[in-house]
């Protein structure tokens, strides 16, 4: 799980007299220009606010020959550190949000000399850990007293992340999962069982940042006829990718094959539709992946479909849900 923030560091050496020692000996002075380029994080459901996910400013810590150091806090893309000793410099950069929470960091070591011009620092490490506080609800009069909720958490590479069992409140029709997690993107898969049979499920994307609580309240629907749905996907540029889901036919007859199609809207510059990874879930079970379309012949009744869409960039996972109703076949096939 990595995202690259690129810092292009231009080393502009001052003119040096012919009697100077070599740069390796740390003699002479030069100016260090740091150009910052970093996409902004954005948000989706179970995450902190957009402001908490946006990089507001950077700190640059520089240490060089003869114990010389420099510290800069900046919102600008270009910063010049003047009168630095010629020689090897170590640079450590951290990106923060407006609340002062560190989001991403990186470092590099560069030789400042009369011939060295640029060096690249990759900010590719998310900082710290945060908390997940997830509540899942259901209607108690639609399940048996043996109701059980299974929650499985995956990281962005879809590796299973071990978390404890949710705390069940069967009388209140809810379960709560609280966990401490490293900063990053996750997917939570929820399945509700009654009498040993899965009766409802959901899948949602989660974002964790340092020292913050990502909280959410999800209601599992059993038999709801609502078909309102929205799709928002977060990509590595930090700009949300909007999309829509169409269903064909719109008013199916019993036994008809139904095709659901996801279409992105206004993709950010540099992102192609083919760069997106799309997975379809029905009642919490993976039913299709790798395609923007999913075709099936649903049984009569209401079914919940969830779509998880991601881009290779860190923090890019997003999700949406669709409640689809298939009418019951009556006698005579009408």
N, C-alpha and C positions, 0 to 999 in steps of 0.2 A: 504494500500500500504506500505508494510514493507519489508526490507531486513535485515538480521542479520549478522553483523560483530562481530565475537567472539574474545574477548580478554581474554586470560587465565592468570590470575594474581597469581603467586606463591609467597607465603609469607614465606620466609626463616628466622625464628627467630634465633638470636644469643643466645648462652648459657647464662643463667641468674643465678646470685647468689641466694642462698636460702633466703636471707633477702629482696629480691625484693618485691615491692608491686604488686598487681594483675594488669594484662594488662588494666583493666577498668580504672585505675588511671592514665594511660598515661606514666608510667615510663618505663625505659629500651630502648634499641635500637635494630633495626633489619633491614634487607635488603629486599626491595620489588622488585621482578623480574616481569616484564610485558612482556608477550608473545603476539604478535599481529598476527592475522590471518584475512585477509580481501580479498575477491575476487575483481577483477578489473572490473569497468564499461567498456563497449565497446559501439559501435555506430551503427546506422542505419539512414536512410534518413534525416528527418527533425530534426537534432540535432547538437550540437557543434562537434568539432573535437574529434577524439579518445583520444588525449592527454588531452583534457579538461575533459573527462569522466573517466580517469584512476586515481586511488588513487596513489599519488606519495609519500606522507609522512603523518605522524600523529603528533598531539600535545597531550601531556598528562599533565593535570593540577591536582595536588594532594594537598589536604589540610588535616592536621591532628591535633593531640593534641597540646596544648600549642601554637597555632598559627603557627605551622611549615608548610611550603609549599614547593612544588617542581614543576618545569616546565621542560618538556623534549620535544624536536622535533626530530623525528627519522624516518628513512626509514627501520630500522632493525625490525625483528620479535621479538627480545628479548631485553629488556632494564632492567637494574638493578638500582634501587635507593637505595643507601646504607645509613646507619646511620639514620634511621627513628625512631621516637618515637613510642613505643608500644602503641596501642590504635586504635580508630576508624579513618579511612581515607576515604575521599571522592575523587573519581577519575572521571574526565571528559575528554573524548577523542573525538577528531575531526579528520576526514580524509580529506585531501586536494589534489587537483591536482597540477601539476607542476607550474601553474600560481598563486597558492595561493588561489584558490576558494574553499571554504568549500563544501564538497559533502554530508557527513554523520556524525552523531554524536551519542554518548551514554554516560551513566554515571552509576556508582555503588558506594555503600558504603560498606567497608569491614573492619573487625577487624584484625589488624596485631598483632599477638601474637606468642608465642613459639609453639603453636599447630595448628594454622591456616595455611593451606598450599596453598589453591587456592581459587580464586573467579572469576566468569565469568562476563564480561561486554558485553552487547549486543548493538552494534551500529545499531540501528533500526529506526533512524529518519533522513529523508532527510532534508537538510538545505536550508532555504531561498526560494526565488522565482525568476523567470526569465521571459522573454518575448517571445511571438510567433509572427512572422511576416510571414504570409502565403499569397502568390499570386497565384491565379488560372486563367488560360487563356483558351480561346476557339476561334474558327474561327467565325468571325462576319457574314460572308456570308452564314453560315449554320444554323443560328437561326433567329427568328423574333425579332422585336424591343422591344418586351415585355419580353425578356430573363431575367430569374431570377436564382440566385445561392443561394442554401440553404446549409449552413455549420452547422453541429452539432458536438460538441466536447464531448468526453466521457473520464472519467478517467480510471485507470487500472481495477477498479471493474465494468466498463461499466455503471457507473452512469452518467447521463447527466450533463455536466458542462455548466452553463449558460454563454454565451459570446455574445457580441454585434453583430449586423448585419454587414456583410462585406460591404465595400465601393465599389459600382458598377461603372464601366466605360464601358458602353454599346458600345460606339463608338470604344473604343480600344479593346473590347473583353477581359476584365479582371476584377477581383474583388480582393480586399485586405482585410485581416482580421488581426488586431493587437490586442493582448490581453496580460495582465499580469497574470501569473499563478503560483501557488505553484510548487516547484520542484517535478518532478515525470514523469510518463509515461501517454501518452494520445493517443487517436485515433480520427482522424478527418474524418467525413463522408461528402462528397460533392456531391450535385446533381444539375445538370443544367436543367432548364425547359424552354421550348419554346412553346408558345400558350397553356400553362397549361399542357404540356406533358413532362415527363422526357426524355431527349434526350441523356444524358451522365452523368456519375458519377465516383467517385473514393473514395477510402478509404486508409488512410495512417497512420502510427504510428509516434508519435512525442515524443521527450524527452526534458524536461526542467531542467536546473540546475541554481544555484543561480547566479544572476546578469549577465546572459548571454542571448544573443538573438538566438533562434532557428528559422532559416529562411528556406523557401523552395519556389520553383516555380514549380507548377504543371500544365501541359497542358491536358485538357480534349479533347479526340479525338472522333469525330463523323464520323464513316465510315472508319477509318484508317485500312489498311490490315496488319500492322506489327504484328508479333507474337513473337518478341524477349522478353524474360522475365527472370528475376533473382529473387531468393528468398534468403533473409538473415534475420535470426531471432536472436534477442538478448535475452539471458537468464540471470538468476540472478548471474551466475559466471562471467559475463562480457565478456565471450568468445562467438563470434558470432556462431550461429548454421546455417550451410549451408544446403541447400536442393534443390530439383528440382521438377518440375511439369511435368508429362507426360499426354498425351491426347490419348485416344483410342476411335475410330480409328483415325489415324493421318490424313487421308483424307476422311472425312465423305461424304456420299451422302445426298442429301436433305431428311429431315425427319428422319435421323439416330439418335439414342440415343448416346450421347457422355459422356464418363467418364473421369474426371480429377482427378489425384492422386498426392498428395504431398508426397515426400519421403525425410526424413532428411539424411544428409550426415555427417558422422564422428561426432556423438554427443559427447560433453564433458563428462569426467569421472563423474559418478554419476547421469547422466541425461538419462532417458529412453524415448523411443518414446511415451509410454503411458502417460508420464508426460506433454506432450504438449497439448495445447488447440488450435483447428483450427476452424476458421469461414470463410465461403465462401460468397462473395458478388457479385451480378450482377448488373451493372449500379447503384451502390451505395446502393442497397437493400440487406439485409441479406436473403440468400436463403438456407443456410445449416450450421450447426455447430456440433461439437463433432466428426467428422469423417475426416480421411485423404483423403477420396474420395468423389467426388460430381458428380452425374449423372443427365443429363437433355437432353431435345430434343430442342435445340435452334431454334428460328425462323430464316428464311433466313436473311443474313446480318452480320454485324460486331457487336460483343458484348464485353464489357469489364468486366472481372472477376478480383476481388481483393481477396487476401487471407491474413487474419490476423492470425498470429501464436504467442502464448504466453506461458510462463512458469510461475509458481506461484511466482517466485522471482521478486523483484522490478526492474523496468526499463527493462523488458524483452520483450516488445511487438515489433513485426516486421511486415512488410507487403511487398507484391509484387503484380504486376498486369499482366494480360494476355489478349491480344486482340485476339479473336477467330472469324474466318470467317466461316459461314455456307452458302454454295452455294445455289442459287435460283433454285427451281424446275421448269424445262421447260415443255412445252407441251408434253404430252405423257409420263410424269414421268421421262424423261431423263435429 
